[in-house]
Amino acid sequence: MQTASDRDGFSWLRPEFKRLLAILWVVGLALVYLIRCGAWVLPLQLAAIINTSMPALCVGPHFREFWTARMYDVGCVVAIVAASLGLGAMVAGRLITRRDVLGMLFALGVGLWFLAVLVLVTGAASIAKVPYTFLTLACWLLPAPRKFVGDFYVSTECTDSWAKLMLACILLAAALNLAGALAPPFEYDELEYHLGALADYQRAGRIVFLPHNFYSNMPQLAEMLYLLARTTTSDIAAKLLHWLFGLLAAAAVYGIAQRLWSKSAGLTAAALFYCTPFMQELGQTARIDLATAFFATLAFGALVLWVEEEEKRDLLWLSALGVGGAVATKWPALAVVLFPAAAGLVFRRKYRLLAGFCLVTVAMVAPWLVKNWLLTGNPVYPLLYRWFPNPHWSAGQALVFSERHAPTFGLATVGELFTLPWKYSFVEAGAVPLLLLTMPLLLLVPRAEPAARRAGWLFVGSYAGWFCFTFRPWRFLFPAFGVGAVTAAFAMEKLGRDAMVRITTRVSVGLVMAASLASLALNDLVDTSNPQRVPPQFSFVQYDLGQFTSDEFLARVGNGVLEPTLWMNEHLPADAKVLYVGEARAYYAKQLVVYSTAFDQNPLTAMSRAAKTPEELLAALQAQGITHVYVNYSELDRLRHGYDYMREANWSLIQEALDQEQIAKAVHASGRRIVYELEK
């Protein structure tokens, strides 16, 4: 009788055909990436740019100042990790029966949640008191955390040359990702709300409702840790924390595969997950996706191990804590993390356990639901507007938000179900087909182990949740890449018992990974203000060598998008009040700023509708204390076209007022970004 462990996806194929199919798959996809997508050029471009960059790569005048500040940032991140590990060991130590790498990460994950909640509660009273949460480091004076660490088990299993190569690739990728993480924040989302909302909290002195930035009402586990880092040292510490979340997620991938199979499989899985340009794109920012990936990987790993280790309840609750941590970082984790985990329990008919599992998840998100309830009267503001109306959100806004974030379905959707994996592996910026190259090999593994199949099904469930319940941006699926990498590593190790398959698979993966690492290095060396310029004059590496100040970096990065803000900081009076139009990246502004995100209500909309003449509009602005108006026309066009930004505003009246010198005078222009001074 054939058991479940004896079955595989293509049992009707002869072994020699499976071997041939595996070879054709990995070699074919590698050739598509290297030749058709032109990735083979990346190492050559890297060699050329290194050659041209060498004269400019020298220690600059700001080197000592830069690295002194970074040491404080590193110390802050180390303190956050130490406090979190101690808290987690105290709170969840009894649930964690095995004190290996994965066990440490479970404790750290629980501790990070506790520390974030402490920051939330403290910040609600006073932002200035937030650094006092470091008093939790005193928990190390108690025996529980020290015993937890003292019981740490280090695997003595030997690794082969391939595993050592994968470890070297991970360390190299981490160093390349770090170069950009050390630069000042400049990415759109981090300036608009991940860090932008924190800056508004600091201006207010405590965590308050921000009616102009609805993103601040999303779950903010990661942002609370950033608030602690930013308040203690600088925003670079927040970026370093997100960079570290990427490494922690890779360590979780390693821990799962190592516990299930071998150290070599763990290092392979971690490298497949971590060594991609998309990881670098996220790791160089203070976004939250890597935090979500860390918690999601812990959740999926614990769920697989729960079944593997005869359904020990401790692992199930650790999985629930991981799911709760993921959802507490961003709502899409409901679809990508909770949905497949719950589906797995339903499949095993564990309905009572499912109820407890979901309750733990809700409890992990509850602090932010309570915060929203107290500030807005709606625990999930701005969602469920019909049941929880709020004067700062309207039916029109709710409709636009729904249209932009709801999944679309139609005849083309069926094709997208299969084409999106190809697109996000080859076409999108930062795409590398490492997982597409290796994960499907599981279908060709004879007698695939149940744990590998469960990991594969969890990834499929994540993909289904992502496809059916989100508007399908690539980064929303990223939290599932860790469990996908675990599946891929098992397939590589199992099929690698055949020498021919092992050689072709490792060579193909190695070449693709080499091109990926070359892409990471290019991103660090290429000219940030003008990627076409050779030799580069302004790169991440040059900044890290102290050749530029942070203001010089910010003024030039992104084609000078932040230059008007820096100009206003220097030239406008301290008591100026600036209205931002078509721009929400007010993070670096020193003067008082009024802005709104693409979905929020900009006060200029109501003013322009109420006014009948430019003079009346000027009077309305002056009544609000507005002294200057900053209009980013390039971004305004994009927001109006893509998000219906300020769609009810009287744009003809607004522009008429700005064009009249007796009402508004242009005092600074940078491309299509113009600062106007209003008549006093």
C-alpha positions in Angstrom: 0.0 0.0 0.0 1.4 3.4 -0.9 1.5 5.9 2.0 1.3 9.6 1.9 5.1 9.9 2.2 5.6 7.7 -0.8 3.5 9.8 -3.2 4.9 12.7 -5.2 3.5 15.1 -7.8 4.6 13.2 -10.9 4.6 9.5 -9.7 3.7 8.4 -13.2 7.1 9.7 -14.6 10.0 7.3 -14.7 13.0 8.4 -12.5 15.2 9.2 -15.5 12.5 11.5 -17.0 12.2 13.3 -13.6 15.9 13.8 -13.6 15.9 15.2 -17.1 12.9 17.5 -16.3 14.7 18.9 -13.2 17.8 19.6 -15.3 15.9 21.2 -18.1 13.9 23.4 -15.6 16.9 24.8 -13.7 19.1 25.2 -16.7 16.3 26.7 -18.8 15.3 29.3 -16.3 18.9 30.2 -15.5 19.5 30.8 -19.2 16.4 32.9 -19.5 17.5 35.1 -16.7 21.2 35.3 -17.7 20.8 35.7 -21.4 17.3 36.8 -22.3 17.1 39.2 -19.3 20.7 40.3 -19.8 21.8 39.4 -16.2 25.1 38.0 -17.5 26.1 41.6 -18.2 25.8 42.6 -14.5 29.2 41.2 -13.3 30.9 42.9 -16.3 29.2 46.2 -15.4 30.3 45.8 -11.8 33.9 45.3 -12.9 33.7 48.4 -15.1 32.1 50.6 -12.4 34.6 49.4 -9.8 37.4 50.3 -12.2 36.0 53.8 -12.8 35.0 54.3 -9.2 38.3 53.5 -7.5 39.8 57.0 -7.7 36.7 58.4 -6.0 36.6 55.8 -3.2 38.6 57.5 -0.5 38.0 58.7 3.1 36.1 62.0 3.1 36.2 64.9 5.5 33.0 63.7 7.4 34.2 60.1 7.9 34.9 60.3 11.6 31.7 62.3 12.3 29.7 59.8 10.3 31.0 56.6 11.9 30.9 58.0 15.4 27.2 58.7 15.0 26.7 55.2 13.5 28.3 53.5 16.5 25.6 55.1 18.7 23.0 53.8 16.3 24.4 50.3 16.3 24.5 50.5 20.1 20.8 51.5 20.2 19.9 48.5 17.9 21.9 46.1 20.1 20.1 47.4 23.2 16.7 46.9 21.5 17.6 43.4 20.6 19.0 42.6 24.1 16.0 44.1 25.9 13.6 42.2 23.6 15.4 38.9 24.0 15.4 39.2 27.8 11.6 40.1 27.8 10.8 37.2 25.4 12.8 34.7 27.4 10.9 35.7 30.6 7.5 35.7 29.0 7.7 32.8 26.5 10.6 30.8 27.9 8.4 27.9 29.0 6.8 27.6 25.6 10.2 27.3 23.9 11.5 23.8 24.9 14.4 23.7 22.4 17.0 26.5 22.8 18.6 26.5 19.4 18.7 29.3 16.8 15.0 29.0 16.1 14.2 29.0 19.8 16.1 32.2 20.4 14.3 33.8 17.5 10.9 32.8 18.9 11.9 34.5 22.2 13.2 37.6 20.4 10.0 37.9 18.4 7.8 37.8 21.5 10.1 40.3 23.2 10.0 42.7 20.3 6.2 42.7 20.5 6.3 43.4 24.2 8.8 46.2 23.8 6.7 47.8 21.0 3.7 47.8 23.2 5.6 49.4 26.0 6.8 52.1 23.6 3.1 52.6 22.5 1.9 53.0 26.0 4.8 55.3 27.0 4.5 57.4 23.8 0.8 57.9 24.4 1.8 59.8 27.5 5.0 61.4 26.4 7.5 60.8 23.5 10.3 62.2 25.7 9.8 59.3 28.1 10.0 56.6 25.4 13.8 55.9 26.0 12.8 54.9 29.5 11.6 51.6 28.0 15.2 50.6 27.9 14.8 50.0 31.7 13.6 46.6 30.6 17.2 45.7 30.1 17.1 45.2 33.9 15.3 41.8 33.3 18.8 40.4 32.6 19.4 40.7 36.4 16.8 37.9 36.8 17.8 34.3 36.4 15.3 33.3 33.7 16.8 35.2 30.7 20.3 34.2 31.7 19.4 30.5 32.0 17.6 30.7 28.7 20.7 31.9 26.9 22.9 29.6 28.9 21.0 26.6 27.6 21.6 27.7 24.0 22.4 24.7 21.8 24.9 25.1 18.9 24.8 22.5 16.2 28.2 20.8 15.7 27.1 19.3 12.3 29.8 19.7 9.6 28.9 21.6 6.4 30.1 20.9 2.9 31.7 23.5 0.6 28.4 24.4 -0.9 26.9 25.3 2.4 30.0 27.4 3.2 29.6 29.2 -0.1 26.0 30.0 0.7 27.0 31.4 4.1 29.6 33.6 2.3 26.9 34.8 -0.1 24.6 35.7 2.9 27.3 37.7 4.6 28.3 39.5 1.4 24.7 40.4 0.7 24.2 41.6 4.3 27.3 43.9 3.9 26.1 45.2 0.5 22.6 45.8 1.9 24.1 47.7 4.9 25.7 50.3 2.7 22.4 51.8 1.7 20.8 51.2 5.2 23.4 53.7 6.6 22.2 56.5 4.4 19.5 59.0 5.6 15.9 57.9 4.9 14.8 59.0 1.4 12.3 56.4 0.2 8.7 57.5 -0.4 6.8 55.4 2.1 9.2 55.7 4.9 9.2 59.5 4.7 5.4 59.7 4.2 4.3 57.5 7.1 6.7 54.8 8.5 8.9 57.6 9.8 6.8 60.6 8.8 4.1 59.8 11.4 6.7 59.3 14.1 8.1 62.8 13.3 4.5 64.2 13.7 4.2 62.4 17.1 7.5 64.0 18.2 6.3 67.4 17.2 3.1 66.8 19.1 5.0 65.5 22.1 3.0 62.3 22.3 1.2 59.7 20.1 -1.9 61.5 18.8 -4.5 61.1 16.0 -3.1 62.4 12.7 -6.2 63.2 10.5 -3.9 64.1 7.6 -2.1 60.7 7.6 -4.4 57.7 7.9 -1.5 55.3 7.6 -0.6 56.2 11.2 -3.7 54.2 12.3 -2.5 51.0 10.8 -0.9 48.4 13.2 2.5 49.9 14.1 4.6 47.2 15.8 7.7 48.0 13.7 7.1 51.7 13.8 7.0 51.7 17.7 10.5 50.1 17.6 11.6 52.8 15.1 10.2 55.4 17.4 12.3 54.1 20.2 15.4 54.0 18.0 14.7 57.4 16.5 14.1 59.1 19.9 17.2 57.5 21.4 19.7 58.1 18.7 18.6 58.8 15.1 16.5 57.6 12.2 19.5 55.6 10.9 19.0 53.3 13.9 15.5 52.7 12.6 16.8 51.8 9.2 19.4 49.5 10.8 16.6 47.8 12.7 14.8 47.1 9.5 18.0 45.8 7.9 18.5 43.6 10.9 14.9 42.2 10.5 16.0 40.9 7.1 18.9 39.0 8.7 16.6 37.7 11.4 14.2 36.5 8.8 17.0 34.7 7.0 18.1 33.2 10.4 14.6 32.0 10.9 14.6 30.3 7.5 17.9 28.7 8.4 16.6 27.6 11.8 13.5 25.9 10.3 15.4 24.0 7.6 18.2 23.1 9.9 15.8 21.7 12.5 13.9 19.8 9.9 16.7 18.5 7.8 20.3 19.7 8.0 22.6 22.6 8.5 23.4 22.6 4.8 19.8 22.8 3.8 19.3 25.7 6.3 22.1 27.7 4.8 20.9 27.1 1.3 17.4 28.1 2.2 18.6 31.3 3.9 20.7 32.2 0.9 17.8 31.6 -1.5 15.7 33.9 0.6 18.2 36.7 1.4 20.5 37.2 -1.6 18.1 39.1 -3.9 18.0 42.8 -5.0 14.4 43.0 -3.7 15.7 42.2 -0.2 18.2 45.0 -0.6 15.5 47.4 -1.9 13.6 46.8 1.4 16.6 46.5 3.7 17.9 49.9 2.7 14.7 51.6 4.0 12.8 52.0 7.2 9.8 50.2 5.8 8.2 47.3 7.6 8.1 44.4 5.1 11.1 42.6 6.6 9.6 42.7 10.0 6.5 41.1 8.6 8.6 38.5 6.9 10.4 37.7 10.2 7.2 37.1 12.1 5.6 35.2 9.2 8.6 32.9 8.9 8.5 32.1 12.6 4.7 31.5 12.3 5.0 29.1 9.3 8.0 27.3 10.7 6.3 26.7 14.1 3.2 25.4 12.3 5.2 22.9 10.2 7.2 21.8 13.3 3.9 21.5 15.3 2.7 18.8 13.0 6.2 17.2 12.6 6.6 16.9 16.4 3.3 15.2 17.0 1.2 18.4 17.6 2.9 19.7 20.7 0.7 22.6 21.8 3.7 24.9 22.6 4.7 25.1 18.9 1.1 25.9 17.9 0.9 28.8 20.3 4.3 30.0 19.1 2.9 30.0 15.6 -0.1 32.0 16.7 2.3 34.5 18.3 4.2 34.7 15.1 1.0 35.3 13.1 -0.1 38.0 15.6 3.3 39.7 15.3 3.0 39.7 11.5 -0.5 41.1 11.5 0.6 43.7 14.1 3.1 45.0 11.5 0.6 45.4 8.6 -2.9 44.4 7.7 -2.1 42.4 4.5 -0.6 39.7 6.7 -4.2 38.7 7.5 -4.4 37.4 3.9 -0.8 36.2 3.5 -0.1 34.8 6.9 -3.2 34.2 8.9 -5.3 32.8 6.0 -2.9 29.9 5.1 -2.2 29.1 8.8 -5.9 29.0 9.6 -6.6 27.0 6.4 -4.0 24.4 7.6 -5.8 24.0 10.9 -9.1 23.7 9.2 -7.7 21.0 6.9 -6.6 19.1 10.0 -10.0 19.7 11.5 -8.6 21.4 14.6 -11.6 23.8 15.0 -11.2 24.4 18.7 -7.5 25.1 18.3 -8.3 27.4 15.4 -10.5 29.5 17.7 -7.7 29.9 20.2 -5.2 30.5 17.5 -7.2 33.4 16.1 -7.8 34.8 19.7 -4.0 34.9 20.2 -3.6 36.7 16.9 -6.3 39.3 17.8 -4.6 39.8 21.3 -1.3 40.6 19.6 -3.0 43.3 17.4 -5.2 44.6 20.2 -3.0 47.3 21.6 -3.2 49.2 18.3 -6.9 48.5 18.0 -7.4 50.1 21.4 -5.2 53.0 20.5 -7.3 53.6 17.3 -10.5 53.3 19.3 -9.5 55.8 21.8 -8.2 58.3 19.2 -10.8 57.9 16.4 -13.7 55.9 17.8 -12.9 53.2 15.2 -10.5 50.3 16.1 -9.6 49.8 12.4 -9.8 53.4 11.2 -10.3 54.2 8.4 -11.7 50.8 7.4 -15.4 50.0 8.1 -16.3 53.7 7.6 -20.0 52.8 7.2 -20.2 51.4 10.8 -17.7 53.9 12.3 -18.1 57.3 10.7 -15.5 59.9 11.3 -15.5 63.6 10.2 -11.9 63.2 8.9 -12.9 60.4 6.5 -15.7 60.5 4.0 -17.7 58.1 1.8 -15.8 59.4 -1.2 -12.5 58.7 0.4 -13.6 55.2 1.4 -14.7 54.5 -2.2 -11.4 55.7 -3.6 -9.4 53.7 -1.0 -11.4 50.6 -1.8 -10.9 51.0 -5.5 -7.2 51.3 -5.1 -6.7 48.5 -2.6 -9.3 45.8 -3.5 -8.4 42.9 -5.8 -9.7 42.9 -9.3 -11.2 39.9 -11.0 -12.1 39.2 -14.6 -11.1 37.1 -17.6 -7.5 38.4 -17.5 -7.3 37.4 -13.8 -7.1 33.7 -14.7 -4.0 34.3 -16.7 -2.5 36.5 -14.0 -2.7 33.7 -11.6 0.0 32.0 -13.6 1.9 34.9 -15.2 2.5 37.0 -12.0 5.0 34.5 -10.6 7.0 34.8 -13.9 6.6 38.6 -13.9 7.8 38.9 -10.3 10.7 36.6 -10.9 12.0 38.1 -14.2 10.4 41.4 -15.1 10.0 43.5 -12.0 12.8 45.7 -10.7 14.9 43.6 -8.2 13.5 40.3 -9.5 15.7 37.2 -9.4 14.2 33.8 -10.2 15.9 31.9 -7.3 12.6 30.6 -5.8 11.0 29.9 -9.2 14.1 28.1 -10.2 14.0 25.7 -7.2 10.6 25.5 -5.5 8.8 23.6 -8.3 11.5 20.9 -8.0 9.6 19.6 -5.0 7.1 18.1 -7.4 9.9 15.9 -8.8 11.2 14.7 -5.4 10.4 11.0 -4.9 8.9 10.3 -1.5 8.9 14.0 -0.5 8.8 14.4 3.3 5.5 15.6 4.8 7.2 18.6 6.4 8.4 19.8 3.0 5.0 19.3 1.4 3.4 21.2 4.3 5.8 24.1 3.8 5.0 24.1 0.1 1.3 24.1 0.8 1.7 27.0 3.2 3.4 29.0 0.4 0.6 28.1 -2.0 -2.0 29.2 0.6 -0.1 32.5 1.0 -0.1 33.0 -2.7 -3.9 32.3 -2.8 -4.6 34.7 0.0 -2.4 37.3 -1.6 -4.0 36.9 -5.0 -7.6 36.8 -3.7 -7.6 39.4 -1.0 -5.0 42.0 -1.8 -4.4 44.3 -4.8 -1.3 42.1 -5.5 1.8 44.3 -5.0 4.9 42.1 -4.9 6.0 43.1 -1.4 2.8 41.9 0.1 3.7 38.3 -0.9 7.3 38.7 0.4 6.5 37.4 4.0 5.8 34.0 2.4 9.2 33.8 0.6 10.9 32.4 3.8 8.7 29.2 3.9 9.1 29.0 0.1 12.9 29.0 0.5 12.6 26.2 3.0 10.7 24.1 0.5 13.2 24.9 -2.2 16.2 24.0 -0.1 14.7 20.6 0.7 14.1 19.9 -3.0 17.7 20.9 -3.9 19.1 18.6 -1.1 16.9 15.7 -2.0 17.4 15.8 -5.7 21.1 16.5 -5.2 21.6 12.9 -4.3 21.8 12.4 -8.0 25.3 13.8 -9.0 24.1 15.2 -12.4 21.1 17.0 -10.9 23.2 18.3 -8.0 25.9 19.7 -10.3 23.4 21.4 -12.7 21.2 22.7 -10.0 24.1 24.2 -7.9 25.8 25.7 -11.0 22.5 27.2 -12.2 21.6 28.6 -8.7 25.2 29.8 -8.2 25.3 31.7 -11.5 21.9 33.3 -10.8 23.0 34.2 -7.3 26.3 35.7 -8.5 24.4 37.9 -10.9 22.1 38.9 -8.1 25.0 39.8 -5.8 26.6 41.8 -8.7 23.3 43.7 -8.9 23.5 44.5 -5.1 27.0 45.8 -5.5 26.1 47.9 -8.5 23.3 49.6 -6.5 25.8 50.6 -3.9 28.3 52.0 -6.4 26.1 53.6 -9.1 25.6 57.3 -9.0 22.5 57.8 -6.8 21.5 61.2 -8.3 22.2 60.2 -12.0 22.6 56.4 -12.6 23.7 57.1 -16.2 26.8 59.1 -15.0 30.1 57.3 -15.4 32.3 57.5 -13.4 29.8 57.9 -10.5 30.2 61.0 -8.4 27.6 60.4 -5.7 27.0 56.8 -4.4 26.1 55.1 -1.2 29.6 53.9 -0.7 31.0 57.4 -1.2 28.5 58.7 1.4 29.5 56.0 3.9 33.1 57.0 3.4 32.2 60.5 4.7 32.5 62.4 1.4 29.1 64.2 1.9 27.0 65.5 4.7 23.5 64.2 5.1 22.0 67.4 3.8 24.2 67.1 0.6 23.0 63.6 0.2 19.3 64.4 0.7 19.5 67.4 -1.7 20.8 65.3 -4.6 19.1 61.9 -4.0 16.1 61.1 -6.2 16.7 63.9 -8.7 16.5 66.5 -6.0 13.0 65.7 -4.8 13.8 66.7 -1.2 15.8 69.8 -2.2 12.9 72.3 -1.8 12.3 71.1 1.8 16.0 71.6 2.6 15.9 75.0 1.0 12.9 76.0 3.1 14.6 74.8 6.2 17.5 77.2 5.5 15.7 80.3 4.0 12.2 80.5 5.6 11.7 82.0 9.0 11.3 79.6 12.0 7.7 80.7 12.5 6.7 80.0 8.9 3.8 77.6 8.2 3.9 75.8 4.9 1.0 74.1 3.1 2.2 71.1 1.0 0.3 70.4 -2.1 1.0 67.2 -4.1 3.6 66.3 -1.5 3.4 64.4 1.8 7.1 63.8 2.4 7.4 66.5 5.1 9.7 64.4 7.3 12.7 66.7 7.1 10.8 70.0 7.4 11.8 72.2 10.3 9.0 74.7 10.0 5.4 73.9 10.8 3.9 72.0 7.9 0.3 71.2 6.8 0.1 68.2 4.4 -2.1 65.2 3.6 -1.5 61.8 2.1 -3.1 60.9 -1.3 -6.2 59.6 0.5 -6.6 62.1 3.3 -8.4 65.5 3.2 -6.2 68.4 2.3 -7.5 71.6 3.8 -6.9 73.4 0.5 -9.8 71.4 -1.0 -12.4 72.9 1.3 -10.9 76.4 1.1 -10.9 76.4 -2.7 -14.5 75.2 -2.8 -15.7 77.8 -0.3 -13.8 80.7 -1.9 -15.1 82.5 -5.0 -12.1 84.7 -5.8 -8.3 84.4 -5.4 -8.5 87.1 -2.7 -11.0 85.0 -0.7 -8.7 82.0 -1.0 -5.8 84.0 0.2 -7.8 85.2 3.2 -8.8 81.6 4.0 -5.1 80.5 3.9 -4.1 83.4 6.1 -6.8 82.6 8.6 -5.2 79.2 9.0 -1.8 80.9 9.6 -0.4 79.6 6.2 2.5 81.8 5.1 3.9 79.6 2.2 2.6 77.0 -0.2 4.9 74.3 -1.7 3.6 72.6 -4.8 5.2 69.6 -6.3 3.6 69.7 -9.7 5.2 66.5 -11.0 3.9 64.5 -8.0 0.6 66.3 -8.1 -0.1 65.1 -11.7 0.7 61.5 -10.6 -1.5 61.7 -7.5 -4.4 63.3 -9.3 -4.3 60.7 -12.1 -3.7 57.6 -10.0 -5.4 58.4 -6.7 -8.0 61.1 -7.4 -6.0 63.3 -5.1 -8.0 66.4 -4.0 -10.5 65.6 -6.7 -13.1 67.9 -5.3 -10.7 70.9 -5.2 -11.3 74.0 -7.4 -8.0 73.7 -9.2 -8.6 76.6 -11.6 -9.1 79.0 -8.6 -6.0 77.5 -6.9 -3.8 78.0 -9.9 -5.2 81.5 -10.6 -4.3 82.5 -7.0 -0.8 81.1 -7.3 -0.2 82.9 -10.6 -1.0 86.3 -9.3 2.1 88.0 -7.8 0.0 90.2 -5.5 -1.3 87.0 -3.9 1.6 84.5 -4.1 5.2 85.0 -5.3 7.4 82.1 -6.4 10.5 82.3 -4.2 12.1 79.1 -5.1 11.9 76.6 -8.0 13.5 73.2 -8.5 12.2 71.7 -11.7 8.4 71.5 -11.3 8.7 71.9 -7.6 7.9 75.5 -6.6 7.7 77.3 -3.2 5.3 80.3 -3.0 5.3 83.0 -0.5 1.8 84.4 0.3 1.1 88.1 0.5 1.1 89.3 4.1 
